[in-house]
Amino acid sequence: MGINPEHDQLEQLQAYQALLARWNNTFNLTAVRDEGQMVTRHLLDSLSVLPYLHSGPCIDVGTGAGLPGIPLAIMRPEQPVHLLDSNGKKTRFLFQVKTALSLDNIVVHQARVESFQPGSPFVSVISRAFASLQEMVRGCRHLVAPGGRLLAMKGASPGLELQACASERIDAVVHALNVPDLNEQRHLVEIRLQPG
């Protein structure tokens, strides 16, 4: 993947996975139970978008258990990463991870994306299995800084979803992602909003 984590970053990723596995037993944060599958389907899947994440404030909308936001924040400790979810048990877990791993670059918000009003907009607005592309564009447009981008993580190439966005005044590029040990398609849709 071309990612070279420092030793302390590897330890933080392992600690995050351990917390996720422990909390998952009680709070059902993810359908993935096998810890080996958590590495592939959660950590590596999240880190596959790292090359596309520009510097500057980022927000992970509908973050759930902190994916992809927490792995990205671990790998980019200098970058502000905001985590947004409306579910209280999930945001409690996110606060626990932030505290336990001393991730000072993370800010947790409990709100619905449509009603969330940030102090300032974000260079990158990312989501993983959050909504259709059209719903993401409509629901997250107010979060994107001028020149910023929406980054939508998808499985199969979302041709039909892109067709449904024809009226949304966007420019979109689809990137195929390579996730080691995952025999499924993964894509990242990079969306720039046209002004007006």
DRENMARTOR-842348 format. One record per residue (C-alpha): x, y, z. Coordinates in steps of 0.05 Angstrom, whole numbers, plus 32768, in hexadecimal, padded with zeros to 4 digits. Layout:
XYZ ...
END
This chain:
800080008000 803D802D8004 802D8041804C 8065803F807F 804A804980C5 8078805A80FF 807C80288138 804E80528165 801B8057812C 801A800C8125 800E80068170 7FD58039816C 7FB580138132 7FB97FD2815A 7F9E7FF48199 7F6480108170 7F547FCB8154 7F567FAE819B 7F267FE381B4 7EF87FD88179 7EF77F8D8185 7EE97F9781D0 7EB27FCB81C8 7E947FA4818E 7E817F6C81BD 7E527F9B81E3 7E3F7FD281B2 7E3E7FAF816E 7E687FE4814C 7E797FBA810F 7E607F7980EF 7EA87F6180E8 7EBA7F368125 7EFA7F13810F 7F377F3C8122 7F5E7F2780E4 7F247F3F80BA 7F237F8080E1 7F6A7F8D80CA 7F587F848081 7F117F9E807F 7F197FD880AE 7F617FEE80B8 7F7F7FDF8073 7F3F7FF48050 7F4080378074 7F8A80428066 7F828034801C 7F67807C8013 7FA2809D8036 7FC580B27FF5 7F8680D97FE1 7F7F80FF8022 7F9881468019 7FB5816D8054 7F858199807A 7F48818D80A5 7F22814C8095 7EDF813280AC 7EC780EA80AB 7E7B80EC80A5 7E5280B280BF 7E93809880DD 7E7280618107 7EAB803F812C 7EDD80718110 7EE9805580CB 7F0F806F80A5 7F1A80AC80D2 7F41808C810C 7F74806680E2 7F7E80A580B7 7F8780D080F6 7FBB809E8110 7FE380A280D0 7FDC80EF80CB 7FE681078112 7FF1814F80FA 7FAE815180D5 7F6C816480F7 7F3B812B80EE 7EF281358103 7EC580F9810E 7E7A81038105 7E4480D28118 7DFD80D98134 7E018099815E 7E1180A581A7 7E2F806181B6 7E5E8069817B 7E7480AF818E 7E82809681D5 7EAF806181B7 7ED28096818C 7EDF80C181CA 7EFC808381ED 7F2B807581B2 7F4080BF81AE 7F5180BE81F9 7F70807981FD 7F9D808481C0 7FAC80CE81CF 7F9480E3818A 7F94812E8195 7F86813B814B 7F41811B814F 7F018142815E 7EC0811A8169 7E7B81368158 7E3881168166 7E0681328133 7DE3812280F3 7E0A813980B7 7DD08163809C 7DCD818D80DC 7E17818F80EC 7E3481D580E6 7E8081D680EB 7EA682148101 7ECB821180BE 7EC581E38081 7EF281A88071 7F25819A803A 7F1081518039 7ECC8134804A 7ED280E8804A 7EA080B08054 7EA180648053 7E5F80418044 7E3A807F805C 7E07808E8026 7DFD80907FDB 7E2880C17FB6 7DED80EE7FA8 7DD980EE7FF2 7E2180FD8005 7E2781377FD5 7DE581557FEC 7DF081488036 7E39815C803B 7E3F8196800A 7E3E81C98043 7E7B81A78064 7EAB81AF8028 7EDC81E88026 7EE7820C7FE4 7F1581E07FBB 7F0781A67FEA 7EEE81607FD9 7EBD812B7FEC 7EDE80E67FF0 7EAC80AC7FEE 7EC680667FFC 7E9F80327FD4 7EA37FE87FC3 7E957FDB7F7A 7E9E80157F49 7E6080417F54 7E4D80507F0C 7E0280537F19 7E0B807F7F57 7E3580AF7F2D 7DFF80B27EF8 7DCC80C47F2E 7DF981007F40 7DF6811E7EFA 7DCD81597F12 7DF881687F4F 7E2E81947F2E 7E6A81697F40 7EAB81507F21 7EBA81097F36 7EF580DA7F2D 7EF380917F42 7F3380717F5D 7F3B80257F64 7F5880147FA8 7F867FDB7FBA 7F787FBB7FFD 7FA77F81800C 7F867F3E801B 7F427F588007 7F247F347FCA 7EEF7F687FBF 7EEC7FA87F98 7EF97FEA7FBB 7EF4802F7F9B 7EFA80777FB1 7ECF80AC7F90 7EF180F07F92 7EBD81277F89 7EC981717F7E 7E8D819E7F83 7E8381D07F4B 7E7682177F63 7E3182357F60 
END
